[in-house]
Amino acid sequence: MHYADQRVFPTGETLYAKPFDVDFDELQNSALDVGTPVAVVHTSRDERWYYVIDHLNAGWMAVENIALCGYDDLRRCRDANRVAAVVAPKADLYLDSGLTDYFDCVRMGVKFPRRKRGDDGTAEIVVPFRKDNGRLSEEICYVRAGSIHERYLPYTPRTIFCQAFALLNAPYGWGGMYGEQDCSRFVQEVSATVGIALPRNSSKQAHVGITLGKYPEGASDEEKINLLARNATGACTLLHLRGHIMMYLGMVNGRPCTIHNPWAYREHCWWGDRVRLINRVAVTDLSLGKGSHRGSFLERLCSVRFS
């Protein structure tokens, strides 16, 4: 098994809302890392695709990316006593202890059963493989020891800060395209390293945790900033606006700052709005987009939640 896309329909064909809008394949639902458990509930008519449900989402995946097994095998694999979570932005998996026979890579927050740590800076983990007959087998893979952590990291603001900044400048990937992450996947990956499982989409993440504030239509910028300064905790607070989610960092010179993974924002010019690409994890304040037709991130802010 390898990293694999999860699709809205059983096809690898792409669909774009606008010509040349190649960053947003409308049929891309999500992407799953090696070792993600799923339940297969349907097979396409051509028998090339499975409709699967994972712990966060559901969609179509190519048959060759799924290893079939019984529930007892799955439970044994997932209930291992020694589990390691990936804490690096990416962890490369190798088939040999010398780290020369590359197999695949996995993103931050993925966890595997761990066997032992070597004296040469490597660690052994148990990774599910797909046999030629489509059934599950378990093989030993090797990773750099520093890319994983036994069980989870402690849930503290400092940990969240460090994990979020480890992804600084990581490219944007809509629905996990190109093996990267969009805004909600970024928040999800960071949270997973401390054992917090967030929903896949930003609209659902906006309902997790403790509500610190919801803004009615017409709430002023000053009201929003005052609530953040008074109630929000850096790194542990999520800021939600329609179609986007951010991780609050704190106040700098009276301006709320965030780390997030935006594709772009709009900037007002004399002839109208123009799109300014960011296309990666970045630290910004909430003034981006001010004066544009859509408004700034602060003006569009809907809710603040402690995660």
C-alpha positions, 0 to 999 in steps of 0.5 A: 500500500502507498499514499493514495488519493480518495475521490468523490467519484470512482475515476482518476479523471480531473474536474475543474470549476474554471479552465486551468484551475489546476490547483483545485480538482473538484473530484479530490476528496482527501488523501490517505497515508500508508497504514490508514484503516478503512472499511470497504462498503462498496465496489464499483461496477468495473471492480477497479474502485472501492468505496471506503469509510475511514475515521474522518471521511469517505470516498472512492479509492483505487483497488490496488491501494487497499489491502483487505483483512478481517476485523481481528487482523485490523484490531491487532494491528491498531491496538499494538502496545507500542505506537509511534507517531510521526512528528516530522513534516514528512517521514520517509519509510525504507525497506532496509536499515541502511535507509537506502531502499526507499518505499514511501513517505507519510505525513505528520500525525500518522501513527504505526506500531513500533518495534524497537529503536536502533543504535544507528539513529533508526527505528523499526515500525510495522507497516501494512503491505498489500499482497499480490492477492489483495490481502494484508501482510505486515512488514518491517520498515525503517525510519529516522528515529528523530521523525517519530515519537513514542505514543504522542507528544504532550499537549501544551501550547509550546508543543503545538507551536513547535509542530506548526512551525515545523510545517512553515512554508510547506506547500498547499495541496487541496484535499491532500493533492500532491501529498501536501495539505490544505488549511484543515489538513494542516490543523489536523496534522499538528493536532494529531501529534498530541493525540487529538483527532480533528474532523477532516473539513474546516466547517466541521473542525469549527464545531470542535472544542469550547466556544470562546466567541461567535460573531454576529453579522456586523460585529466590528473589528475592535470587538473581534480583536478584544475577544481574542486578546481577552479569551484566546490562548496562543496555539490552542485556539482555532479561528474559523471563517467560511471555507478556511481555518487558522491557528491563533498565535497571539497578539503582536502590537495589538494585531492578532497573528495566525499560522495557517495554510492559505491558497491566496487572498484578495487585494483591492486595486484601482480596477478591482480585486486581484488574487495574491497567491500564498500557496503554503503554510504562512504566518500572517495577521488578519488584515489580509484582504482588507478593502477587497470585495470579500473583506479581510480575514478579520472581517470574515471571522465567524467563530473562535474555539479552544481546541 
